[in-house]
């Protein structure tokens, strides 16, 4: 999985979000289908991007308690 391609795609999804602050709940299965890779590979690459500080990962406090990704501030 190309990390930069995934970063650009997820970044664009977050930017296009209408929520305030901007965040996006991602389906790794759907993204994996788009890139034709395994969902585990998407999860691993997203975790690498979070560890690098390029994204922040949080859990929503309200139901359905999705894991969401935000841009660092």
C-alpha positions, -999 to 999 in steps of 0.1 A, spaced: 0 0 0 14 33 -10 14 55 21 13 88 2 -16 78 -20 -36 67 11 -27 99 29 -39 121 0 -72 102 -3 -80 103 35 -68 139 37 -92 149 9 -120 130 26 -114 148 59 -112 182 42 -145 176 24 -163 167 56 -190 191 67 -185 183 104 -169 208 129 -142 201 137 -135 183 105 -132 145 110 -141 114 91 -151 79 102 -134 55 77 -144 21 66 -111 3 61 -130 -24 42 -143 1 16 -110 18 12 -92 -16 8 -118 -24 -19 -109 8 -37 -72 1 -36 -77 -36 -41 -57 -46 -10 -65 -63 23 -82 -42 50 -54 -51 74 -29 -33 51 -51 -2 52 -53 -3 90 -15 -8 92 -8 21 69 -33 44 87 -17 35 120 17 45 106 3 78 95 -11 84 130 22 75 146 40 99 122 16 127 134 0 132 100 -34 122 113 -50 121 148 -72 92 158 -100 95 183 -131 77 194 -165 95 193 -180 98 227 -216 96 214 -230 64 198 -221 47 176 -186 54 191 -168 53 157 -130 56 155 -125 89 136 -95 105 119 -87 142 122 -60 165 108 -35 176 134 -37 212 144 
